[in-house]
Amino acid sequence: MVILVTGCTHTGKTLFAQRLLEKYKYPYLSIDHLKMGLIRSGQISLSPESPDSALTDFLWPVVREIVKTCVENGQNLIVEGCYIPFGWEKDFADDYLCDIKYMCLIFSKEYIKQHFADIVKNESVIEKRLSTDIVADEMIKSNRYNLEQCKLRGYDYILIDDVYQITTDIK
């Protein structure tokens, strides 16, 4: 089983992947680690400040082939990051899709408004981040877009609406 964990910045993708690792003992791949390894090694001309679309265009084909390799080998893997594009499933044949679970973490508008200070305060709980200037209105807009896309495409998503509580039960 390959579990794809995605969502907007600061939604807790890395924390969720860590909890899945602890429960299921599946290894996990952070797309951010892959990105930084490629950037720092000089293998790509992109930077951490490059637009997400450019990073997705470069990283997703690599991640996609890692996922295919895991499915073909019957291996488990958690892949975590925001560079998993909507429409990802078109890159896989049906016999691959039955071994891939997609989960998108989404904050509701109300959650962001009520807990924005906590979101910022907890941004480095799992990994040390450089200080970022996240803006609540931008976060609301991007999470709303992700929710719309998940509903439109019939994707699984976890809506964080009141209390930050995510179950690690995979169906």
Disulfide bonds with the S-S distance in Angstrom:
none
